[in-house]
Amino acid sequence: QVQLVESGGGLVQAGGSLRLSCTASGSILSLNRMIRMSWYRQAPGKQREVVAGISREGSTNYADSVKGRFTISRDNAKNTMYLQMNNLKPEDTAVYYCNFVGNLGYWGRGTQVTVSS
């Protein structure tokens, strides 16, 4: 069993920054066993959408709406994935979830990010 816990969300003014963390515990063994790790977000009344992803090999990809502002990374030694979010906009307001895909898929419970104008 693997548990994912997100942290780092909060309230920030437009133009500000936040860094989200997603820490895995349980029978994770190593992040290298994960094929892909991603950040998703879901705004009120909208579908959950992928924000950024990082493969086991380290390649990254981003939604067009966050390119140049968000950076996904991971620290295998800490079993933690990060999302550095800069130049935040009100439309970035959402609950952010992390997702790990290995033999099975795992979701965290989410962390709220609110960007005020």
N, C-alpha and C positions, 0 to 999 in steps of 0.2 A: 504494500500500500504506500502511495506517495501523497504527501500533502504539500500544497503550494500556498504560500501566504504573501500577499502583496502589502506593500507599505509605501509611504512617501507622498500620498495624495494630500490634498488640502485646498485652501482658498488662496488664489493669487491674482494680482492685477494683470491686465493685458500687458504683454511685453515681458512679463516675468518668467521665471524658470522653476522647474521642479524636477526631481529625480525619483523615479519609481524604482522599487526593488521587488523582486519576486524570489523568495527563498524556498527551496525544496527541502523536505525532510522525509523521514521514513525510509523505505527500502529503495531510495533513489540510486544508491551506489555511486554513480558518477553522471554528471551532465553529458559526458561523452556518449552515454548510452541513449541519449535523446536524439532522435532524427532531426527534429525541428523544435524551436522554441519561439513563441510569438507573443506579442501584445495585441489585444483587441480592446475595443471600447464600445460602449453602448450609451447613447444619449436618450433622454426621455422621448418616448414615442417613435424611436428609430430602431432599426435592426442593428444587431451587433456587427461590427466591421473590423477587419484586420488593420492594424496600424503599422506594425513592423514585425519582421521575422528574421531569425538567424538560424542557419543550418548547422549541422554537426561539424561541417568543414569550415564554418566561419563566414560564409557568404551571407550578406544581408540584403533585405529589400524593404521598401517603404511605400506606404500609400502616397499618392501624389500630393494629398493635402498636407502632409507633414514633412515631405522631403526638404532637406536643408535646415530643418528646425529640430527634428528629433533624431536621437542616436541610440541604437540598441547595442547592448554589449553583454558579456557574461564573464563571470569569474568561476571557473570550474572548481577551484580550491574551496570556494565558499558556497558552492551549489546555489549560486545566485545569478539572476539575470537582471539587467537594469534597462531603464528607458530614461535617457536624459532629454528633457523637453525644454527647449528654449523659445523665446519670442512667442509665448503662448497667446492664443486668441480666444475670445469668448466661444467660438464654435468648437473649441477643443474640450469644452465642458462635457463630461461624461463619467461613467463608471468604467475604470480601466481594469481589464482582466489579463492574467497571464495564462498561457496554454503551453504545455509540454506534450510532445508526441514521441513516444517510443514504441514499445510493444503495445501499449495502451495510450489513451489520451487522458490528460489531467488538466483540471481547471482550478484556478484560485477563486476566492469569493469576491474579489474586486476591491478597488479602492477609489473613492470619489475624488475627482478633480473638478474644481470649479474656478473658472476664469471670469473675473468681473471686468466690465468695460470702463 
